[in-house]
Amino acid sequence: MITLKEISSKKEMKQFVLFPFSLYKNNKYWVPPIINDEIESFDPKKNPVFQHANARFFIALKNDKIVGRIVAIINSYEVEKQGIKKMRFGWFDVIDDIEVSKVLINKIIEIGKENNLEFIEGPVGFSNLDKTGILTKGFDHIGSMITWYNHEYYKTHLEQLGFKIEKEYVEQSFPFKNVDGEKYEKASQLVQRRYKLSVLNFTSSKKIMPYVDEMFKLFEQSYSKLPTFVPISDKQIAFFKKKYISFINPEYIKFVVDENSKLVAFSIVMPSFSEALQKANGKLFPFGIFHLLKARKNSKTALFYLIGIHPDYQNKGVIAPIFSEYHKTFSQKGIENCVITPMLKTNTDMLNAWKPFNPTTHKERCTFKLEIM
């Protein structure tokens, strides 16, 4: 007998967050979140995303044991202002039992119909800054702090329940030695002279903060045409700024500005925290924080998290100054491997930007869609 229970207490929320720790126990590719951070991100009093998103949390129980979980999400901006009648679901984890998946998905369908929504899509988060997609290729590659990992049967379960692939993503990687620093330095100088641009490098997080609001405005201009786009509120930006910017190596953030000091491009890269998070096993204290700080300083793998270019400067080679500066920084830091986090297969501009480095596609993921009206 499988029963569904909606989360209503802090104790149950912790159980919700802890379920994947048992589901992926001894899996050397799954990267656990920090438990308290995950719980905080689900708290409407702390995460401003809930000003534009409504979420309900469910666990599936079998013989009083948790065997699945899911979050039902309605993004009000997406539904009311963009007119996209989408019922979202995310944080979907389940044992290999199609009946458990059916119980969880049926609840999402029920909530979608109650709110006159037309289709379901997932797994996705609350906004563009959340994790997205089910892994369909690359199960033998370690995950990251900004992607979900899952067992191979997830795709089969959703297909058996009538879902079709909606959006497809690729994750690529390449050795740092593939980057021709001299080539990009020459291209960088040419582009900067032609368009009167300059690059901003940073040595402290404090100096980055004044630019973050402008960076997110540029982020929206850069990504507004993509089918995954949902605007980010000022309070969400402030939350992101407080939670993440101060922890990212300042020298891994690059800005390109025009002659009037207006931001035209940016890039955020992070050192890989995957192995450090595995060692921390969900806890910052007493030793988890030391593993993370060590990775921040010594990781030999760099993850390209976000790149944004103003529409007026796209296809003008503005990526060259960014890559040129990263070549200098990575050379100093001893970076050996570069990982490109999920990109839509339809985002041909960015896919083409990486081609000179001869990247390998090591992972693929996708979201799934089900019509309900």
N, C-alpha and C positions, 0 to 999 in steps of 0.2 A: 504494500500500500504506500503510494507516494502522496505526501501532503505538501501544500504550499503555505508558507508563512511569511507575512509582511513584517519587516523589521520595525520595531517600535521602541527599542531601548538601547542604551550605550553598550550593554553587555552583548546584545544580539548583533550590533554593528561590528563589534570586535570579532565575533564569530564569523560574520560575513567576510571580513577582511582576512581572517586566518584560514579560511577554507582552502585557498590555493596552496598554502604551505603544506597541507597534507596531500592534496591532489598531485603535486609535483615533487613530493619528497624524494630525495636522491636523484632528481633529474638535473644533470650537470649543465643544462642549457637554459633553464628557467632562472630569471633574475627577480628576486623578491623585492617588493616595495618596502619602505620604512613604514612600519605598522601605524605609528602615531600620525605620520604625515598623511597616509591614506585615509585614516579616520577623520582627520581634520578637513580634508578635501571634500568629504561627504557631509560636512556640517553647514547647514544654511546660515548659521550665525557667523561663520568664519570665511566661507567661500562666496564671494559676490556673484559668481556665475548663477546662483540660485535666484537672483533678481530677474533673470530672463529664462530660467529653466526650472521646470518642476520635475522632481524625481521621486520614484518609489522603489524601495529595495525589497527583494524577495529571496528567500532561501527555500530549496526543496529538501524535504526530509523523508528518509526511508528507514524504518525501524529506529526512529528518534536520532538518526545520524544525518548530518548535512551531506547531501550528494549533488547539490547544484546551487547556483546563485545567478541572479540577473538584476539589472537596474532598468526600470522603465523610465524613459526621459521624453519630455515634451519641451522643446525650445520655443518659447512664446514668440520671440522675434522672428524665427524661421517660419512659424505657422501663420502668425497674424500679419506681419509686415512684408515678408517675402512671398506669402501665399503658397508655401510648400507644405502640403498636408502630410507631414512625415511624423511617424511614431518611431522614436529612436530606442535602441536597447544597447546596453554596454555592460562591461564587467561580467561577461557571460563565461561561466566555468561550470563544467559538468563531468560526472563520471561517464564511462562508456555504456550508457543505457538510454536508448532513444525515447523511452517512456518518460524519463526525467526531463529530457530536452523538450518533449512535447508539452508537459505540464508548465514549464517555464515560459515557453513561447506562446502557449494559449493564453496566458495571463497578459502578455504584451498585446496580443490581438484584441483581447477583451477591453483593455484600457484604450487602445487605439480607436475601436469602434465607439466606445462611450464618448469619446471626444471628437467624433466625426472626422477622423483622419483617414487618409486613403491608402497609405502603405506603411510598411515597417522597413526600416533599414538598420543594419548593425553588423557587427558590433562597432559602435561609435561612442564618443564621449559627449560631454555637454557642449563643447565648442571646438574650434580649429586647433586649440592648444592641447587637446586631450589625445590620448592614444586612439588608434583606429585600426580596424581590420582583423580578420582571422588569418593566421599564418597558414599558407598552403604549400610552401616550398622552403627548405632550409631549416628543417627541424633539428639538424645536427650542428647548427651554429648558435652560439650563445646570444641571448637576447640583450636588450638594453633597457635603461630606465625609462625610455620614452616610447616603448612598444610593448604590446601584449605578446606573450608566448602561449601556445596551446598545443594540445595533442592532435594527432592527424585526423582523428575521427570527428572533430568538430564540423568540418566541411561536409562530411557524409551525413551527419545528423540534420544539418540545415537543409541540405538538398532533399533528403527524405521527407522533410516537413514542407516541401514545396517552394523553398527559396531559390532564387536565381542570382547569379553573380551580378553585382551592380557596378562597383568601382574597383579597379585593379591597381595595385601599387607594386613597385619594385624597390628593393634595397640593394645597393651596390657597394663595392669596396675595391680599393686598389692600394698597392704599396706606394709609400711616399716617394720612393726613388723614381716613380713614373713621371713625376712633375719636373718639367724643364724650367728651372728657376730663371735662367738667363733669357729664355724666350719670353716668359711672362713679365720680366722686368722691362724688356724693350717695349713690349705691347703696352705695359702700364704707363710708361713715360709718354708714349705716343697718344694714348687715350686721354691722359691728364692734360697734355698740352692742347689737344684738339678741342676739348670741351671745357677747359679751365676748371678742372677738378683737382681735389686733393684728398689724401687718405688720412683718417684720424686713427691713431693707435693709442692704447691706454695701458697704464701701469697700475691703476687703482680703480676699484669699483665705484668709489665716490665720484670720480670724474665722468663716469658713464651715465650716472643717474639723470643728469639734466637732459640727456638726449633720448631717454627711453620712451617718453610719450610721443615724440616725433617719430621714433622708430616704429611704433605700433600703427601710427597713422599711415606711414609708408607701407607697412605690412598689409594693411587693408587695401591700399591702392594697388599693390602688387598682385594680390591674390583674389581680388573681388570677382574676377571673371571665372574662377574655378568653381566647379559644381559643389565643392565642399564648403564654400565660403559662408560664414556667419559672423557678423560684426562682433567686436570685442568692446565691452563697456570700459569707461574710465576707471571704475572700481576694480574690474578684472585686471586691468593693466597695473594698477597699484598693488594688487595682490601678487601678481607675477613678479613685479619688481622687487617686492619685499622677500618673496620666497626663493627666487632663483638667481636673479642678477648678481647678488652679493656672493653667491657660491660658485659662479662660473669664473674661470680664470680671466681677468680683465684683458690680458694680452691676446685672448682668443676671440675677442669681439672687435670687428673692424667696421668702420663707417667711411663712406665716401660722400664728400660734400661739394657743392658747386662754388662759384666765385663769391656768392652771397652767403656762404656758410649754411645753405639749405641742404638737408640730407637727401641724397638721390639713390643711395644703395647702402645695404648693411648685411652683415653676416654674423651669425652666432655659432660658435663651435664649442664643444665640450670635450674634456678628456673622458675616456670610457670609465664609468664607475661600475661596470657589470660585475667584475670579479670581487670588487670591494663590497658591493651590496650582497653578494652571495656569502661572503665571510661575515658580514654584519647580521645576516639572517633576520632582517626586519627590525633590528634594534640599534639605535644610535649609541646607547650606553650599556655597559661601560667601555666597550672596545670598538664598536661600529664606527664611531666618529673618526677614530684614528685610521681605520682602513680607508675611509672616504678621503680624508685629508692627504693620505699617502698617495692615493690614486690621482687626486687633483694635481699633485706636484710631479709624480713620476710616471703616469700612464704613458705608454708608447703608442696608444691608439687614440685618434681624434675622431669625434663624431660631428659631422656637419648637420646642425639642427635646423637652422633657418637661414635662408638667403632671400632678400627682397630687393627688387630694383624698380624704381619709378617707371611707369609705362612710357614716359617720354625718353627714357634712356635704355630701354630694352633693345637688344640686338645692335647695340653700339659698342660692344666690347668692354663695358664697364666692369664686367666680371674679372678682367685682367688685373686691375690694381688690387682687387681683393685677393686673388690667388697669389699674386706676387708678394704681398705682405705676409700671407700665411706661409709661403715658402721660407721666408726669413725667420719667422717665429718658430716654425716646426723644426727648422735646421738647428736652432738654438736649443730647443727642448728635446731633441733626439726622437722625434716622432717617427715611427716606422710604418704604421698602417693608417689609412683613412677610410672611414665608413660614412656612406651617404644614407641618411635616414629616409623613411618611406616617401617616394615620389609617385604621383599619379602617372600611369602609363600614357595618359593623354597630355601630360605637361611636357611637350616635346622641346620647348625652349630650354628647360633645365636639363633634360636628358642629353641634349646636344652639347650643353656647356661642359658636361663631364667627359664626353667622348675622347678628348685629347689625352686623358689619363689612362685610357684602355681599362675601364673598370669591369669587374666581374659581377654579374647579378647573382648574389648568394642567397637571397630570400625573395619570396613573393607573398603578397597577402591581398585580401579583398574584403569588401563589405558585401552583404547579401540583402536582397530586397524581396518582399512578399506583398502583393496587392491584397487589401482586406476589404475594399468597398467595390 
